[in-house]
């Protein structure tokens, strides 16, 4: 399973219906991308076990993206057997924590804090998480990419017909070919490459065509869309994007699906923003709190 | 109007149905007593305008009582015309803020931070708010008392019959008597003293009979009741009270009503705790998120 759950989809100011930014990413482990105020209760409401959070990734240190982390840590510490939790955050997080930690019951060894730099920041069993820089006011801000490894998948009927069995499947993947009864069988004859799934989350960013390159071919682009075209100038001024700008990035990046999030409270529901985006990129929706998107692996 | 709204009624760990501790107190102004994580959204949900918060009072600096304050301040700063907000908090709050403030857009002059000491901490038009010390682990913890001034109220028919009019009402209150047509009228003949309304909130505390004295005669005692009798020892160990202990304080303090709050997630709803309390003090309920209690002034 590879599933994304939107726990909070508001911009800086939440509303009765939108919690502050947080995204749960479930694969073999459970990750959080951003952790706005109230995140732990949203997890409880959505049936996402907070005790299972393996690591928390923070795009940037603006309050709306990070203030849920302290309460969540305390809850995990008090209510689970966990001995450690990993936090990936831009420089400055430890200073934030230093003000708060004297009032917490935590043991410093409970937190494993890693400062985010551009590049691969997490390596999983068959996937990596990368951080890329985004431009958002003067903040030290990143976006994240989840990238599953490409995999050789066999056309099983064909491979068996050609006599492949047992260790030959390992051998052919290592060498690129194998000899079966005196005949050479090429890997490409019996297999295809399943492209790893790719999810890109921008965090907060101005319109930046560089993101299209980073997002190239993604199965899912989660792009902030704080404003509509009516507030394009305000978006630029405040380091944010419009729905249409997000759609342009999705289009240039040839992604499969676009989900808008970080929706300003001005837009009662996100449907007007989604409409604007679809003028440019048809497969676009605006997330609401609780939106779940499951990405199934490619099949042949 | 004097109204209390429970915005959050959980203990340290929230649940899907209980937000972290926060109480809105509405009289001529709007105050918050504690401000747990998510408080601003609970205000939005309950139709309590966050922009009108005049001052925030924090009982102690444990995360569950204070983490909602930073996001709320930011929202008020961004979305209202307010120039200042007052925060009453125990020593240590400024240190907490110092870690977080570099990531906020705030101007230090936006916050008026007052360190809580025992005694009167706020004087309103005809009421005061007092802080009193409570015992809660090693923290610097307080409870709060809202106390309306006593007022002379005239038996109007009787006063008029005796000839009182115009400035005589002011005069009799100053001097204690007034001469009407050669006859002396005593203040006590034509008026009665309406006792000011009194609300007491304990914050987090162990069982402490001193609180009964502080709460003496209160119209409303809001006492923490983290645990039931099954966990009486744990309550003591962790600096908390049981529902029965809260009821004992209500009984000794001869208060009119008792509301239990700060309910541990162990107790699905608070009804078992309320039952335990009612064995000792009949007018006891367990708050849920959204519970509103309006206190009407005494009439004769």
Boltz contact constraints between the chains, C-beta under 6 A:
constraints:
  - contact:
      token1: [A, 13]
      token2: [B, 75]
      max_distance: 6.0
  - contact:
      token1: [A, 13]
      token2: [B, 79]
      max_distance: 6.0
  - contact:
      token1: [A, 14]
      token2: [B, 41]
      max_distance: 6.0
  - contact:
      token1: [A, 16]
      token2: [B, 44]
      max_distance: 6.0
  - contact:
      token1: [A, 16]
      token2: [B, 45]
      max_distance: 6.0
  - contact:
      token1: [A, 37]
      token2: [B, 37]
      max_distance: 6.0
  - contact:
      token1: [A, 37]
      token2: [B, 71]
      max_distance: 6.0
  - contact:
      token1: [A, 38]
      token2: [B, 38]
      max_distance: 6.0
  - contact:
      token1: [A, 41]
      token2: [B, 14]
      max_distance: 6.0
  - contact:
      token1: [A, 44]
      token2: [B, 16]
      max_distance: 6.0
  - contact:
      token1: [A, 45]
      token2: [B, 16]
      max_distance: 6.0
  - contact:
      token1: [A, 61]
      token2: [B, 103]
      max_distance: 6.0
  - contact:
      token1: [A, 63]
      token2: [B, 70]
      max_distance: 6.0
  - contact:
      token1: [A, 63]
      token2: [B, 71]
      max_distance: 6.0
  - contact:
      token1: [A, 63]
      token2: [B, 74]
      max_distance: 6.0
  - contact:
      token1: [A, 63]
      token2: [B, 104]
      max_distance: 6.0
  - contact:
      token1: [A, 67]
      token2: [B, 71]
      max_distance: 6.0
  - contact:
      token1: [A, 70]
      token2: [B, 63]
      max_distance: 6.0
  - contact:
      token1: [A, 71]
      token2: [B, 37]
      max_distance: 6.0
  - contact:
      token1: [A, 71]
      token2: [B, 63]
      max_distance: 6.0
  - contact:
      token1: [A, 71]
      token2: [B, 67]
      max_distance: 6.0
  - contact:
      token1: [A, 74]
      token2: [B, 63]
      max_distance: 6.0
  - contact:
      token1: [A, 75]
      token2: [B, 13]
      max_distance: 6.0
  - contact:
      token1: [A, 79]
      token2: [B, 13]
      max_distance: 6.0
  - contact:
      token1: [A, 95]
      token2: [B, 99]
      max_distance: 6.0
  - contact:
      token1: [A, 96]
      token2: [B, 99]
      max_distance: 6.0
  - contact:
      token1: [A, 96]
      token2: [B, 100]
      max_distance: 6.0
  - contact:
      token1: [A, 98]
      token2: [B, 99]
      max_distance: 6.0
  - contact:
      token1: [A, 99]
      token2: [B, 95]
      max_distance: 6.0
  - contact:
      token1: [A, 99]
      token2: [B, 96]
      max_distance: 6.0
  - contact:
      token1: [A, 99]
      token2: [B, 98]
      max_distance: 6.0
  - contact:
      token1: [A, 99]
      token2: [B, 99]
      max_distance: 6.0
  - contact:
      token1: [A, 99]
      token2: [B, 100]
      max_distance: 6.0
  - contact:
      token1: [A, 100]
      token2: [B, 96]
      max_distance: 6.0
  - contact:
      token1: [A, 100]
      token2: [B, 99]
      max_distance: 6.0
  - contact:
      token1: [A, 103]
      token2: [B, 61]
      max_distance: 6.0
  - contact:
      token1: [A, 104]
      token2: [B, 63]
      max_distance: 6.0
